[in-house]
């Protein structure tokens, strides 16, 4: 029988590319999951270690069960890895997010040294290479040894489970086809299939070939969050009545489609997909998550009321896909084909797509396979890029005829590009109201797309804005306050959730996440667009805006609990609730009850001394405190961490531009446009130089972003000052010195500002 031995304990680790011949007592002792970038991948500067590190472990054969074959199973090694057993190279794998296995049998001695060399260095052939998140290196998921007889269910085919279940709902019945894959099957060996319901009751058995067919009468459907019912299928390989090997999988019976007018349809009923995106890391842990971390993430996502998750931008842990099946979340699963198309990376995209589909085929939660994310940074018309997408789209349909394809499109990409027509569904990443434009532009943009292409399902795959522990009573775009983030999401909720035709919407992001190249918002090394902080300890106010719309669990929440000291005599207090009315008490006296169809309740509150606020909505209550102060509390104002220049260090001339001017103001003048064009050319020159420099280092993959794309990004960032932009371009590998910035400011001081 199959035995799975967990190998997470007793590893030695070192930052070296030299393959050891014996265990070294000077190496660090580690337990898996492990990443070497848990600290330096989150502290900013873009200087986290990217290279080769080695993990070594002793294996004693006598301590293992007797078996015909021994397979090493690696569930995540980022980004590429090589396996060595007793000094012999056994296997190489490219791609840091999928499961892969290595047959160790022929080289397994009585005493063994197992070494796994993992490399997250830049590459010209392995995705991802350019993206706004940290590429943590390490053996960051579980490693197992699978012991099986010579005849067994397949362990070699793209890391798959060896069993594929395809349920088809036909009225009140379900047709369940099962296919299994075998290695070294011998004459006389037979197969037995057992179908069970969620309680474990046997519904039927079948003995026969590598394919079986069951029919479930009065099928219990998988109904998303409402009722995520799961069946299971077990397949056993028998010889002379004895079980040699066994595999099993859970599955759900559901039908779905995407209608360009009605949105997502689950089991014949409209089921709006309104949810979040998720990255797989957290503060101080990196991507080396434990089961309790995944469960906490899922609990928070369920609390906010989401019906869908976009699992960005790569294959996630099987444990989390299982949670999605169990909790009824509808899932977008994708490969890390992101930002920068590499003509030398096609084979890797194909391999990663095959692994994604083979390993995740049985999960009822998954409804779409994602082809790429924002891949048109260098333009959407590239012939190789188009061909790569058509190959992936055809491959997904060939391997899985039950699901649709999709992709996330860069905001600046024209809706008329042929590339946008390739998948079955499409979504756009739009940040109107944060990087550029204003919040009112989001809904109308989607209306325009829908009117022009009424038969193509359209959704919003990313939208959001950053918020840290900064506060104001006058929130403005780009200020990183919790209050602006709350305002932004109030507006986006009202625009997106009322447009039924949007097949799915996904907030970017459920959680703050590591992005070591980032230097903004006052806390470097992170993207702070999360509804929950990186450590999962604080739910930002915007979290409750979504809970008010999506969750049925009664609650009331007073916003601004971290914003206590306020200077105004009358201050605005916002309350979120999914109850029909909210009454607010100020030091025990009622300000009256209000009703709000949009779940957002606003009160003007007298601010004198210290005030205790209490919101009451049905049986739910919440409390907070505000305090009158004469001078604004500077602890609430954004301060850049390690900034080369602060806004107050910049020379400003009355009536003229400066680094503190917004790009929208600069682009409103002829002199400003000329200056911006010169800046664009300078940025492109810096990036080209960086690209050449990277390509000289170990064949590294440099940045390849077009001038047109940079211009588009600058247009998007109309609401940001030049100073803010100068720190943000670190995400694409460009940095400015203090002298650069002072020179730019002097140039802008000579250009007249537009008249207001």
N, C-alpha and C positions, 0 to 999 in steps of 0.2 A: 504493500500500500504506500501511497504517497505520504511523505513526511516533509513538513516545512520547518526548517531550523532558523530561528532568528539570529542574525550575526551582528547585532548592533553594539554589543559590548566588546571591550578590550581591544581597541584599535590604538595604534601609534601613528602620530601625525607629524609631518614636517613640511616646511616650505622649501622643497627641493625637487628637482626634476631627475635626480639620480636614483635609479631603482636599487633599493638595498638588497643584499644577499642574506641578511639576517636581521633580527629585531635589534633595534638600537635603544638602549636604556636612556639616552639623552633626548629622544623624541618625546613630544607631548602625548600623554594618554588622553584619549577622547572617547566619548560615547556617541554613536549616531542616534538621530540626525545631527549633522555638523556642517557649519559653514565657516570659512576663515574671514568672511567679510561682515560678521554680525556687528562690528563696531565701526571699522573704517569705511564700510559701505553706506553709512548713514550720517556721517559727520560733516559732509560737504567737502568741496575742493576737487571733486572728481578724481581723486588720487588713490582710490582704494586698490588693494593689490589684485592684479590680474596676471595670472601666470599658472605654472604647474606646481601642484602640491601632491604629496604621496601619503597614502593611508596603508598601513601594514598590519597584518594579523596572522597569528599562528593558527593552523588548522591541524588537528590530530584526527586521523581517519578512524582510529579505534573508538573515538567518542561520537562518531556518526552512526546512524542506522545502516545496516547492510542494504545496499540498493544496487540496481543495475547501472543507473546514471545519476550524476551529481551536477545540478545546474546552479550556478551563482545567479541570483536575481537582484538587479540593481534598479531601484524604483525612481532614482533621480540623482544624476551626477552632472553638475553644470560646469562647463558647457560640453566638453568632450572628455573622453576617458579611455584609458588603456588598462587592461587586466593582465597581470603577470602571476604565474604560479611557479614557484621554485625557479624564478629567473627567466622562465620562458614566456614570451608574449603570446597571449591567448586570444585576445579580441580587442577591437577598437570600436568606439561608438561616438557619433556626432549628434548632438542635440541634448539639451540639459533637462528636459521636462517629462520624459517618457520612461516607461519600464523597458529594460532589455536584459537578456540572459546570456550566460556563457556556459557551455558544457565543459566542465573541468575533469571529467572522468578519466580520460587517457593519461593525464599528467598527475593525477592525485596519488601521492606517496603516503607512507605511514605518517611522516611528519612533514608539514608543508608551511611554506611562507607565501601568503596571499598578499599581493600588492595591487592597489588600484591608484593609478596616477590620473589625477583630475586636473583639467586645464580650462580656465575661463579667460584666457588671453584673446585679444582681437584676432579675427580670422576673416579670410575672404570667402569662405565657403559655408560657414555655419551661422544660422540665425538664432537669436537676434544680435545685431552689432550696433545699431543706432536706435536708441529708444529712451524715453523719459522714465527709466527705472533702473535700479542697480542690478547688475548681472552677478548675483552672489555665486561664489565658487564653493564647491564642496560636495560631499556625499550627504545631501541634505534631506534625504528620505531613507526609509528602512532598506536594509540589505538582508537578503535571506539566502539560504541554501535549500534548494528543492531536491529531495531525494525520491527518485521514481524507478520503477522497474524498466527493463529494456523496452518493453511495449508500454506506451503511455500516451496520454493526451498531449498534443503538441505543445512544446515549450519554445520552439525556435522561430515561429512565424510572427515577427514584428511585436514581440512581447505580449501577445494575446493570451486569453484564458483557455483557448482550445475548444470553446463552445460558443455557438452563436444562436440566439433565440429571436425569432421574428414573429411577433403576434400581430394578427390582423383582425380588427373588430368587424363583425358582419351581423348587424342588428343586435340581438340580445346574446349572440354567441361570439366566441373568439376562435379563430384558427391559429394554432401555435405550431410553427415549423421550427425544428431544432436541427442544426448541423454541427457535427463535431469533427475534429481534426486529430488524426492519430499518427504516431511515429512507431515504426517497426511492428505493425500489427501482423500477427501470425495466423495461420489457418487454425480453425477451431475456436478462436477467441470470439466472444459475442459481446453485444452492447445491450445495456438495459437502461431505460429512461424512466424517471419517476417525476411526476408532476404533483406539486403540493400547493395548497393555499397558504394564506398569510399565517394561519394558526398551525401550520405544519401537517395538516390532514392530507393524506394521499388521495388525490383525485383520479389518478390513473397511472398505469405502467405500460411499457411497450418494450419489446425486445426485437432487434432487427439490425439495420444497416447504420451507416453514418448519418442518415437523415431520419427524422421521425416526425409524425404529425399527430397532434392532439386537437380535440375540439372541446372548448369549455362552454357548457350550457349556462345560461343566466349569468354571464360573465360579470364579475365585479370590476368596474373600470377604475383606472388610475385617474383621479380627478383633480390633480394639482394640489394646492394647499387645502382644499376642502376635504379630500379623501384620497391620500396617496397609497392606494392599495397595491400590494406587491405579492405576486406568485413566485414560486421558485421551480427550477428545473435541475434535476440531478442526472448526470450521465455516468455510468459505471462500465468499465472494461473488465470482462470476466473470462476466466479460463478454468475449465472443469468445475464450474460453479463457484469458484473463488474470485473475489474482487481483487484485481491487480492495481487498478488506478481509478480515481473518481474525481470528477469536477462538478461544480454546481454554480448556478448564477440565479440572481433574482431578476424579475422582469415585471413590467406593467403593461396592461392592455389599455390602450388609448388610441384615439384617432385625433388628428389635428390637421388644420390647414391655415394658410395665411390669406386673408381676403383683402384686396387693396382698398376696399371701402369699410369693411367691418372690423378689420384688424385680425387678431389671433382667435381662432376658433378651436376649442378643445371639446372633443366628444359632441360636436354639433352645436355647442353653445358658445356665445361670445365670452371670451376670457381675457380681459385686458392684461397685457404684459407690461407692468409698471414696476421697475425695480432698480437694481444697482449693479455696478461692476465691482470686482474684487481682485486685489493682488494678494499674493500668498506670503507676505512677510509681516513682521511686527518689530517694535522697538527692542533693541538689545538681543534679538533672537535671529534676525534676518529671515531667511526662508526655511530654516531648520525647525519647522513646526512640529509640535507633538499633537496627539489626538485631542487633548483638552483645548488646544488653541483652535483647532478646526471647529470643535463643538461650540466654543464661545462665539466664534464668528457667525456660525449658523444661527445660534440663539438670537444674536443681535439683528441679523438680517430678517429673521422671522418676526422679531418684536416690531420692527419698523413697518411690517406689513407687506413687504415686497412679494410679488408673485413670480419674479424672474431674476436671474443673475447672469450677467455676462462675465464668464470666467476668463479674464484677460491676463496676459496676452500670450498664453501658452497653455499647455496641458497641465491640469492641476492634479493633486493627489487623489488616488482612487478612493481614499477614505472620505474625501469631501464630496466626490460624485455620489458615493453611497448615501451620504447625508442628504444630498439634494433629492435622490429618489425617495428616501424615507419621509422627508418633510414636504415634498410636493412642489419644489421650486422648478420652474421651467428654465432650461439652461441653453445658453449660447456657448459652445466650446470652439476654441480656435487654436491655430498654430502661430508661432512667433515670427511670421513673415511680416515685418514691421518697418516702417519709416523709409528705409533705404534699400531699394531693389539692387541686388547684386547678381549680375549675369553669371557669376561663378557659383551661385548658391542654389540653382534650380533643383539639383538632385536632393539637396537637403530639405527643401520645401516639400518635395514629393515623399521623401522618407518620413518626415514628421507628420504629414497628413495621413499616410498609411498607418503609422503607429497610433495616432489619435483615434482613427476610426476603428481599427481592429481591437484596440484595448478598451474602447468605450461603447461599442455597438449595443450592448445589452442594457444600457442605462435608459430607462423610460423618460428621465428628466430632460435628456438632451433632445432638442428638436432641430437645431441648425448647426452646421459645420462652418466655421469662419475661415475664409480664405486668406485674409490679410487685414492689416490695420494701418491706415494713413501711409500706404506704400508709395503714394504719388508725390513725395517730398521733392523729387527731381523731375516731376512732370508725369502726367497720366498717359501720354501718347507713345511712350517707349515701346517699340515692337516686341522686345524681349519680355518686358513686363506684361504686356497683353497676352502673349503666348503662354507665359508662366501661369497666369490666372485661368486661362481657358483649359490648360492641362489639369490644374488642380480642381477646377469645377467639374470637368468630365470625370476625373478620378473619383471624386466624392460621390457622384451619381452612379458610377459603375460599382463602387464598393458597397454603397448603401442606397437602395432604391426607396427607402422609407422616410428619408429626411431631406430637408432643403439646405441650400447653401446661402451664405450671406457674407458681407464684409463691412468693415467700418471705414468710411471715406473721409479724407482730410477736408476740413471746412472750405478751404480755398479751391478745391477741385470743382470744376464746372459740372453741373448736373447733366450736361449734354455730352460728356465724354463717353466714348464707346465702352471704356473700362467699367463704367457704372452700370452698364446693361448686362454684364456677364453673369452674376449670380442670380438665384431665384428671388432673393430679397436683398435689400440694401439699407444701410443706416449711415447717417452722417454724424461726425463729431463737430458740434457747434458750440461756441463759447461767446455768443453775442451777449454783451453785458458784462463780460469779464476781460477777455483779451481785446475786444474791439466792439464797435457798435453799441447798442444798448439792448436791454432785456426785451423790449417790444418787438425786436426783429425776428425772434425765434419762430413763433407761430406762423407769421406771414411767409417766411422762407419755405416752410414745409407746405403751406397752402399752394405756393407757386409751383413747387415740385409736383405736388399731387394733381394740380390742374394740367400741367404740361405732360405728365406721364401717369395718367389715371389708372393704368393697369399694372403698374410696378409698385409692389409694397414698399413703403418707405418708413423708416423709424429713426430714432435719435439714439446713437450708440454711446455718445459722451456729451455731457454738459455739466457744468459746475463752476465753482469759484473757491478760492482759498480763504481760510479763516484760521487765525490763531487766537491767543488770548489778548487781543487788542479790541478796544471798544470806543464807541462814539454815539452821540445822539443825532448825528448828521452823517449817516453812512454814504460813502462815495465809492464808485467803481475803482478798484485797484487799491483800496485802503487796508485789505487783509483783516478787517474787523469781523467779529462774529455777527454783528448787526447787518453788515452788507450781505454776508452769505445768506442770512435768514431772508432778507428782502429779495435777493436774487432768486432763491428757490421758491418763495411764495409766488413770484411772477411766473417762473417756469412751470410750476405745477399747474397754475390756472391755464396756461397756454397749451401745454402738452397733454394734460390729462383730459381735457375737454375735446380733443381731436381724435375721435374714435378710429379714424383710418390709420393712425400711426400703429404699425404692427408691434412695436416694442419701444420702450424708452428705458435707458439705463443711466442713472446718475454716475458721474465720475467724481468721486469714488465712494464706496462705503466706508473705507478706512484710509487715513493718511498712510503714505507708504514711502519707502526709501528710494531716493533719487539723488545719488551722491553728487551729481553735477549741478544740482540746483543751489542757488544762493539768493533766496528771496524770502520775504515774510518775517525775517528776524530769527529764523531757525533753519540753518543751512542743512542740506543733505536730505530734505524731505519734500514731497509734494503734499500740500496741506488741504487738498480739496475734499478730504474725507468728511463724512457726516459724523464720524467717530474718530477720536485721536489715535495716533499710532500705537499707543500702549493699551488701547481699548478701555481706558479708565473714565473717559469723559464723552458724553453724547452732546454734540453741539446743538444749538437751538434748531438748526435746519433739520436735524434728525426727527424732531417732534412735528415739524411741518408735514413731513411724509407720513408719519404715524397717524396724524389727524385725518389724512385722506385715505390711507390704505388699511389701517388696522381696525378691527372690530372690537378690540379690547378697550373698554371705557378708560379714559384718562383725561387729565388737564395738566397743562404745563405753562408756567410763567417764564417768558424769555428774559435774558439779560441777568441771570443770577450772578455772573462774574463781573457785571457792570454795576457796582454798588454806588460809588461816589459820582454825583451828577451836579452840574452847576446850574441848570435851568430851574426856574421857579415852577414850571409845569412840565412834566416829562411824559413821553409816550411809553406806555407799557403794552406789550403784545402778549397775547395768550393764545395758545394752540389747544384745540380739543376736538375730539370726534363726537362730542355731545351737542345737542341742538342749541343750547344757550349756556352762557358763562356769566356769573356774577362776581364782581371784584370788590373786596373789602379793603379799606385803607385804615389801618389802626383800629379795626373793628367796625368801622362805619361803611355801609354799602355805597358804592358808586352806581349801583343799578345793574341790571342784567342786560346782556346784549345777545342778539342772535346773529349768526353769520353762516350763510350757505357754503362759503369757501373755507370754513373751519378756522379762520384767522380773525381774532377778536382784538380790537384796539381800544385802549382807554387813555384818556388824558388825566394824569394823576398829579395833584398838588405835591410839590417837593419841598418839605421844610423839616429840618431836624432829621431824625431817623424814623423811617416809615416801614411798618410791617405790612406786606401785601399778602392777601389770601384770595386765591381764585377758587370758586366752587362751581362745579358742573355736575349736576345730579348727585351721585354718591362720591364723586371724586373731588379731591382738594389738592392744592399745591401752595407753597408759601415761598416768599423771598423778601429781601430787605433792600431798600435804597436809602441813601444818605445825602443830604444837601451839603455841598462844599462851595467855597467861593472861587477857588482856582481849579482848573481842570487837572485831574490826577495824571501826571506824565507816565505813570506805570501802564496806562491804557493806550499810549501812543506807540505806533510802530517804530522800532529801532532795529536797524540792520545789524546783523552779527558779522563782525570783521569787515565792515564796509570800507572800501577805499576812500569814498567820500560820503558824507551824510548830506541830506538836503539843505541843512542850515549852514554847511560849509561852502555853498555855491554862491558865487557873485551874481546878483541879479540887477538888471538895469530897468528902470521904469519904462514900460512900453516896448520892451525888447524880449526876445526869447532867451531861454537858458536851459540847462539840463533838467530843470524842474518843470519845463513845459511839456504838455502832452503831445504825442505824435499827431493827434488830430489837429491841434493848434498849429504845429509846424507845417503840416501838409496843406493848411489853409492859406499859405502865403507862397508867392513865387520864389522868394529867396529860400524859404524853408524847404520847398520841394527840391531845389537844386542841391541844398546841403544834404538832404536825405538821400538823394541819388549818389552823391559822393560817399556818404557813409555806407550805402549798400555795396558800392564797388570795393570799398575798403574791407568790409566784412567778407565779401567773396574772396578777396585776395588772401585774407588771414586764413579762411577755411581751406582754400586750395593749398596753401603752404602747410597747414596742419595735416591735410590729407597726404601730401607727399612725404611728410615726416613720418606719419604712421605706417605708410606702405614700406618704408625702409626698415621698420622695426619688425623683424620676424615675420615678414609678409603680412603685416597687420592691415586691417580694413579701415581706410580713412573715411572721413565724412564726405558725402557726395550730394550736396543740396544745391539746387539751381538758384540763380539770381532771381528768377521769377517767383520761386517759392519763398525766398527771403523777403521779397517785396510783399508778397501776400501775407506773410507772418507779421510784417511791420504794419500793414494796413489793418490787420486784426487787432493789433495792440494799440489802437488809437486812443484808448482810455488810459494808457500807461505813460508815465514820464520817460524821458530819455534815460534818466539815471536808473530807473527801475529796469528798463530794457537792457541796459548795459550789464546788469548782474544776471539777467535771465538768459542771455545768449551763451552763458557758460554751459547750458544744456546741450548746445551743439558744438562745444569745444573751443569757443572763442572767449578770450579774456582781454580786459582793458587795464592799463596801468593808470596810476593817479595822474601822470603827465598827459596820457591820452585824453582823459576826461576833462582836465583843465583846459587843454587845447580845444576840445570840442565846445566847451562852455564859452570860451572866448569867441569862437566863430559864431555861435548862436547869439551872443550879446550884441553882435553887429547887425542882426536881422530883426526888423520891426515885427512885433507881435500883431496878430490880426485884431481888428477893432471888435469890441464886444457889443 
